[in-house]
């Protein structure tokens, strides 16, 4: 499920079910070795509130170059919630770095199934094309996570 908040066009929310235990799904978001299998080519993570992170991904033919995401964990509740500042730097970034807040909420639906809700808030979604790009990118990324864990 993907929603756009009509009162806040600078936000997107996606909810997905993953056939994997809650602890495994949460670890995939916080363990550098797992992050490097589905979200980044290189991940440096300090998984605690106030800790920093940095992901580096080499682009493809459509988006060449090095893409770097970095920030700080604003909230870190193990197996329940992550909130982090998200700063994108790369060839696709505008003159100013894209900064927003990414929130990921985790909920066990059963011992082997987890629901995650991703909310992205920030100025990077001021136009519809940016929101559509972000929804498509997160959907593809979550599909990679699902394939890794399932």
N, C-alpha and C positions, 0 to 999 in steps of 0.2 A: 504494500500500500504506500502511495506517495501522495502527500498533500501539500498544497500551497496555502498558507494562511492569508486570507484576503485582507486582513487588517495589518499584516506585516509582510509586504512583498519581498522583504530582504531575508526571508526565512524559507527553508525547505525542511520537510520531515519525511523520512522513509522508515517503514517498519518491515522487517523480514524475519522469517522463521528459518532456523538452521538446525538440521538434524545432528546435533552434537551436544554433549553435556555443557552446562553453564560454565564450569571451571575451564574447560578447553576453549570455549569461545572467548572468554575474558583473557585468557593467557595469549591467545592469538593477537590481541590488541596491545599487549604490554610486554611480551617477550621478544627481544630483538631477533632471535633465531627464527621465530615463527613469522614475525612481521616481514622478514626478508624472503619468505616463501609466498607471500600473497600481496604485499602492499609496497615494498620498496626493494631496491637492489642493495641498499645499505641502511641500517637502522641503529641509532645510538639513543638509548632510552634510560631515563632515570624514573622508574615507575613508582612515584609517590607524589602526593600533593606538594606543589612547589617545584617538583623536578622538571627538568627540561627534556626535550626529545628533538631528534633531527632525522629525517628520512631523505635519502637521495635516490632518485630514479633516473636512469638513462632513457631518453625519449625514443620514439619510434619514427617511422617515415612521416607520419602525420604531424608529430610534435617533437622534432629533433632537439637535441641538446640535453643539458642536465637540468632536472627539475628538483628543487629542494623545498621541503616543507619542514618548518621548525616551530617551536613554541614551548609553552609551559603547561603542565597539568594544573589547572585551576581547582579541580575537584577530583579526588581519587578515592572511590569507595569500592574496595575489592569485591569482584563478582556482582556489582550492582550498577556502578555509574562512573563514567569518565567525562570530564569537561576540560577542554584544552583550547588555548589560543592556537591559531592556525595561521602561519605566515608562509605564503607561497612566493618563491623567487625562481624565476626561470625565463626562458625566451618568450613564453606566452603571457608573462605578467605585464601589467601596464607600468607606467613610470613609477608609481608608488607600489610597494608590496601589497598584495592582497592579504588583509587581516580579517579574520572572523573567529567566531567561537564554534567549536565542534563539540556536541554533546552526544554521548552514546549511553543508552540505558539498556541493561541486560535483565532478562527475566526468564527463569526456568519455567518451562511449560510442562515438562515431564523430566524424568532422569536423563533422557537422551535427546531432548529438544529444547532449544533456547530461542527466545524472541529478542531481537535487538531493534532499538529505535534510534535512528540517527537524526539529529537536528543540527542544522547548520544555520547560524545567524551571522549576518554582517553585510557590509556595504557591497560585497562582491556580487550580490544578487539584485542590484538595482534595476537590471533590465531582464526581460523574459529569456533572451538567448543565454545569458549567464546562468539562470536558474535551470533551464533545460539541460545545458551542458553539465552542470553539477549533478543533477538527478541521474543523467545517463552514466556519468563517471562513477558515482557511488553505487549504482545498480551493478555495473560491471565489476567493480571492486568487491562487492559483497558476494557476487557469484564466484569469484576466485576464492574468497574465504570459505564459502560453502563447499566448493570442490576439494579444498585442502582438508577440511575437517570431516566431511562425510565420507 
